[in-house]
């Protein structure tokens, strides 16, 4: 985040003045400025989460074999059958590439989950070993 910007999500004189002016002239502007001051630093994360949710939804629909042309009224013919045939083949090829990418992504996500599980297991085992060491030291000291 650029901390030298005049208008940034922080309590600066400029943002306070804009908020007050917003409330004076048109209260929703003041409210929007207040929200920007308070939650503006979270905007990149919100955008990233929204994009990820959209990508996940589209991926699920494609994996289930749903054709989005149903939602848009179907592909309209261009009037040229050769072009229509080529377009259909290209769309099939792109769908196959998308399916391969989705499979590779799910394999990678499974791999990352397994790596995290292994790291967590290693950390837990290290914790238990340290705990056993400290409990045996305590037992020896108490004798």
GROMACS elastic network, one bead per residue, 0.5 to 0.9 nm:
[ bonds ]
;  ai    aj funct       b0    kb
    1     4     6  0.89833   500
    1     8     6  0.86211   500
    1    41     6  0.80183   500
    2     5     6  0.59342   500
    2     8     6  0.79516   500
    3     6     6  0.83814   500
    3     8     6  0.74064   500
    4     7     6  0.88157   500
    4     8     6  0.84608   500
    5     8     6  0.60051   500
    6    12     6  0.80275   500
    6    13     6  0.89896   500
    6    14     6  0.66995   500
    6    15     6  0.80785   500
    7    10     6  0.80818   500
    7    12     6  0.77878   500
    7    14     6  0.64589   500
    7    15     6  0.59568   500
    8    11     6  0.83725   500
    8    12     6  0.79540   500
    8    14     6  0.89721   500
    8    15     6  0.73612   500
    8    36     6  0.82783   500
    8    37     6  0.72766   500
    8    40     6  0.77612   500
    8    41     6  0.84023   500
    9    12     6  0.84816   500
    9    15     6  0.78880   500
    9    33     6  0.89087   500
    9    35     6  0.88619   500
    9    36     6  0.57493   500
    9    38     6  0.66079   500
    9    39     6  0.71604   500
    9    41     6  0.59396   500
   10    15     6  0.73120   500
   10    16     6  0.89599   500
   10    36     6  0.83604   500
   10    37     6  0.51066   500
   10    38     6  0.71088   500
   10    40     6  0.81840   500
   10    41     6  0.85263   500
   11    14     6  0.82412   500
   11    15     6  0.63373   500
   11    16     6  0.64062   500
   11    37     6  0.65314   500
   11    38     6  0.84883   500
   12    15     6  0.53449   500
   12    16     6  0.61622   500
   12    17     6  0.85371   500
   12    37     6  0.89933   500
   13    16     6  0.51774   500
   13    17     6  0.60384   500
   13    18     6  0.85831   500
   14    17     6  0.51387   500
   14    18     6  0.61646   500
   14    19     6  0.85638   500
   15    18     6  0.50410   500
   15    19     6  0.60434   500
   15    20     6  0.85922   500
   15    33     6  0.73721   500
   15    34     6  0.84696   500
   15    37     6  0.72608   500
   16    19     6  0.50342   500
   16    20     6  0.61738   500
   16    21     6  0.85639   500
   16    33     6  0.84300   500
   16    34     6  0.83152   500
   16    37     6  0.86118   500
   17    20     6  0.51632   500
   17    21     6  0.60884   500
   17    22     6  0.83803   500
   18    21     6  0.50923   500
   18    22     6  0.58856   500
   18    23     6  0.85797   500
   18    29     6  0.87647   500
   18    30     6  0.73157   500
   18    33     6  0.71247   500
   19    23     6  0.62696   500
   19    24     6  0.86562   500
   19    29     6  0.73412   500
   19    31     6  0.73187   500
   19    32     6  0.80744   500
   19    33     6  0.52471   500
   19    34     6  0.61950   500
   19    37     6  0.89366   500
   20    23     6  0.51487   500
   20    24     6  0.62153   500
   20    25     6  0.87657   500
   20    30     6  0.62921   500
   20    33     6  0.89045   500
   21    25     6  0.61069   500
   21    26     6  0.81355   500
   21    27     6  0.88272   500
   21    29     6  0.84603   500
   21    30     6  0.69298   500
   22    25     6  0.54417   500
   22    26     6  0.55216   500
   22    27     6  0.58672   500
   22    28     6  0.72829   500
   22    31     6  0.75683   500
   22    32     6  0.84465   500
   22    33     6  0.74813   500
   23    26     6  0.55295   500
   23    28     6  0.70877   500
   23    29     6  0.64950   500
   23    31     6  0.70610   500
   24    27     6  0.65232   500
   24    30     6  0.77523   500
   25    29     6  0.81627   500
   25    30     6  0.84453   500
   26    29     6  0.57450   500
   26    30     6  0.69705   500
   27    30     6  0.51102   500
   27    31     6  0.62232   500
   27    32     6  0.85922   500
   28    32     6  0.59983   500
   28    33     6  0.85283   500
   29    33     6  0.61301   500
   29    34     6  0.85494   500
   30    33     6  0.50671   500
   30    34     6  0.61461   500
   30    35     6  0.86186   500
   31    34     6  0.50242   500
   31    35     6  0.61989   500
   31    36     6  0.85770   500
   32    35     6  0.50840   500
   32    36     6  0.61492   500
   32    37     6  0.86648   500
   33    37     6  0.61571   500
   33    38     6  0.86386   500
   34    37     6  0.51155   500
   34    38     6  0.62524   500
   34    39     6  0.84858   500
   35    38     6  0.51629   500
   35    39     6  0.56983   500
   35    40     6  0.69859   500
   36    39     6  0.53417   500
   36    41     6  0.79590   500
   36    43     6  0.88527   500
   37    40     6  0.56749   500
   37    41     6  0.81215   500
   38    41     6  0.78248   500
   39    42     6  0.56308   500
   39    43     6  0.72576   500
   40    43     6  0.54860   500
   40    44     6  0.86257   500
   41    44     6  0.73109   500
   41    45     6  0.84550   500
   42    45     6  0.54454   500
   42    46     6  0.62922   500
   42    47     6  0.88154   500
   43    46     6  0.50533   500
   43    47     6  0.61687   500
   43    48     6  0.85853   500
   44    47     6  0.51649   500
   44    48     6  0.61532   500
   44    49     6  0.86152   500
   45    48     6  0.50315   500
   45    49     6  0.60562   500
   45    50     6  0.84860   500
   46    49     6  0.51086   500
   46    50     6  0.60535   500
   46    51     6  0.85480   500
   47    50     6  0.51081   500
   47    51     6  0.61293   500
   47    52     6  0.85582   500
   48    51     6  0.51610   500
   48    52     6  0.61311   500
   48    53     6  0.86299   500
   49    52     6  0.50549   500
   49    53     6  0.61224   500
   49    54     6  0.85781   500
   50    53     6  0.51328   500
   50    54     6  0.61781   500
   50    55     6  0.85991   500
   51    54     6  0.51043   500
   51    55     6  0.61086   500
   51    56     6  0.85545   500
   52    55     6  0.50691   500
   52    56     6  0.60802   500
   52    57     6  0.85878   500
   53    56     6  0.50812   500
   53    57     6  0.61612   500
   53    58     6  0.86692   500
   54    57     6  0.51194   500
   54    58     6  0.62144   500
   54    59     6  0.84972   500
   55    58     6  0.52180   500
   55    59     6  0.60101   500
   55    60     6  0.85670   500
   56    59     6  0.50382   500
   56    60     6  0.61262   500
   56    61     6  0.86212   500
   57    60     6  0.51886   500
   57    61     6  0.62633   500
   57    62     6  0.86819   500
   58    61     6  0.50979   500
   58    62     6  0.61787   500
   58    63     6  0.85986   500
   59    62     6  0.51104   500
   59    63     6  0.60863   500
   59    64     6  0.86147   500
   59    98     6  0.86461   500
   59    99     6  0.86463   500
   59   102     6  0.72175   500
   60    63     6  0.50641   500
   60    64     6  0.62222   500
   60    65     6  0.87421   500
   60    66     6  0.89985   500
   61    64     6  0.52293   500
   61    65     6  0.65670   500
   61    66     6  0.55887   500
   61    67     6  0.80486   500
   61    68     6  0.85160   500
   62    65     6  0.51031   500
   62    66     6  0.55897   500
   62    67     6  0.71347   500
   62    68     6  0.83990   500
   62    95     6  0.82368   500
   62    98     6  0.85475   500
   62    99     6  0.78503   500
   63    66     6  0.75343   500
   63    99     6  0.71899   500
   63   102     6  0.83353   500
   66    69     6  0.87700   500
   66    70     6  0.82797   500
   67    70     6  0.60690   500
   67    71     6  0.80366   500
   67    74     6  0.89860   500
   68    71     6  0.53893   500
   68    72     6  0.67141   500
   68    73     6  0.88248   500
   68    74     6  0.79839   500
   69    72     6  0.50244   500
   69    73     6  0.58931   500
   69    75     6  0.62093   500
   70    73     6  0.53716   500
   70    74     6  0.54439   500
   70    75     6  0.88109   500
   71    74     6  0.73478   500
   72    75     6  0.78468   500
   73    76     6  0.82578   500
   75    78     6  0.89960   500
   76    79     6  0.88056   500
   77    80     6  0.74164   500
   77    81     6  0.79189   500
   77    84     6  0.65908   500
   78    81     6  0.76103   500
   78    83     6  0.74332   500
   78    84     6  0.66261   500
   79    83     6  0.83376   500
   79    84     6  0.78975   500
   80    83     6  0.53768   500
   80    84     6  0.62192   500
   80    85     6  0.87115   500
   81    85     6  0.60355   500
   81    86     6  0.85093   500
   82    85     6  0.51550   500
   82    86     6  0.61813   500
   82    87     6  0.85550   500
   83    86     6  0.50479   500
   83    87     6  0.59980   500
   83    88     6  0.85283   500
   84    87     6  0.50307   500
   84    88     6  0.60998   500
   84    89     6  0.86081   500
   85    88     6  0.51498   500
   85    89     6  0.62427   500
   85    90     6  0.86319   500
   86    89     6  0.51505   500
   86    90     6  0.61340   500
   86    91     6  0.85700   500
   87    90     6  0.50746   500
   87    91     6  0.60685   500
   87    92     6  0.85623   500
   88    91     6  0.50952   500
   88    92     6  0.61786   500
   88    93     6  0.85892   500
   89    92     6  0.50703   500
   89    93     6  0.61306   500
   89    94     6  0.85787   500
   90    94     6  0.60444   500
   90    95     6  0.84846   500
   91    95     6  0.60423   500
   91    96     6  0.85431   500
   92    95     6  0.50417   500
   92    96     6  0.62211   500
   92    97     6  0.86602   500
   93    96     6  0.50979   500
   93    97     6  0.62535   500
   93    98     6  0.86182   500
   94    98     6  0.60402   500
   94    99     6  0.84927   500
   95    99     6  0.61056   500
   95   100     6  0.86186   500
   96    99     6  0.50022   500
   96   100     6  0.62332   500
   96   101     6  0.86069   500
   97   100     6  0.50439   500
   97   101     6  0.61338   500
   97   102     6  0.85416   500
   98   101     6  0.50044   500
   98   102     6  0.60478   500
   98   103     6  0.85386   500
   99   102     6  0.50325   500
   99   103     6  0.61543   500
   99   104     6  0.85975   500
  100   103     6  0.50671   500
  100   104     6  0.61336   500
  100   105     6  0.85007   500
  101   104     6  0.50328   500
  101   105     6  0.60128   500
  101   106     6  0.85635   500
  102   106     6  0.61373   500
  102   107     6  0.85434   500
  103   106     6  0.51433   500
  103   107     6  0.61144   500
  103   108     6  0.85456   500
  104   107     6  0.50452   500
  104   108     6  0.60934   500
  104   109     6  0.85538   500
  105   108     6  0.50670   500
  105   109     6  0.60994   500
  105   110     6  0.85755   500
  106   110     6  0.61355   500
  106   111     6  0.85468   500
  107   110     6  0.50972   500
  107   111     6  0.61824   500
  107   112     6  0.86825   500
  108   112     6  0.61419   500
  108   113     6  0.85375   500
  109   112     6  0.50548   500
  109   113     6  0.61187   500
  109   114     6  0.85866   500
  110   113     6  0.50336   500
  110   114     6  0.61919   500
  110   115     6  0.86436   500
  111   114     6  0.50959   500
  111   115     6  0.62201   500
  111   116     6  0.86687   500
  112   116     6  0.61648   500
  112   117     6  0.85097   500
  113   116     6  0.50941   500
  113   117     6  0.60851   500
  113   118     6  0.86001   500
  114   118     6  0.61018   500
  114   119     6  0.85333   500
  115   118     6  0.50756   500
  115   119     6  0.61187   500
  115   120     6  0.85207   500
  116   119     6  0.50156   500
  116   120     6  0.60061   500
  116   121     6  0.84174   500
  117   120     6  0.50706   500
  117   121     6  0.60169   500
  117   122     6  0.85522   500
  118   122     6  0.61086   500
  118   123     6  0.85955   500
  119   122     6  0.50727   500
  119   123     6  0.61634   500
  119   124     6  0.85359   500
  120   123     6  0.50857   500
  120   124     6  0.60384   500
  120   125     6  0.85214   500
  121   124     6  0.50848   500
  121   125     6  0.60981   500
  121   126     6  0.85558   500
  122   125     6  0.51312   500
  122   126     6  0.61370   500
  122   127     6  0.85716   500
  123   126     6  0.50696   500
  123   127     6  0.61285   500
  123   128     6  0.86297   500
  124   128     6  0.61325   500
  124   129     6  0.85504   500
  125   128     6  0.50448   500
  125   129     6  0.60820   500
  125   130     6  0.85765   500
  126   129     6  0.50875   500
  126   130     6  0.61902   500
  126   131     6  0.85018   500
  127   130     6  0.51519   500
  127   131     6  0.60462   500
  127   132     6  0.85812   500
  128   132     6  0.60517   500
  128   133     6  0.85239   500
  129   132     6  0.50844   500
  129   133     6  0.61974   500
  129   134     6  0.86689   500
  130   133     6  0.50104   500
  130   134     6  0.61621   500
  130   135     6  0.85378   500
  131   134     6  0.51242   500
  131   135     6  0.60419   500
  131   136     6  0.85537   500
  132   135     6  0.50823   500
  132   136     6  0.61069   500
  132   137     6  0.85570   500
  133   136     6  0.52573   500
  133   137     6  0.62234   500
  133   138     6  0.86625   500
  134   137     6  0.50671   500
  134   138     6  0.61636   500
  134   139     6  0.86251   500
  135   138     6  0.50215   500
  135   139     6  0.61654   500
  135   140     6  0.86686   500
  136   140     6  0.61842   500
  136   141     6  0.85698   500
  137   140     6  0.51299   500
  137   141     6  0.61031   500
  137   142     6  0.86202   500
  138   141     6  0.51059   500
  138   142     6  0.61639   500
  138   143     6  0.88645   500
  139   142     6  0.52965   500
  139   143     6  0.66492   500
  140   143     6  0.54652   500
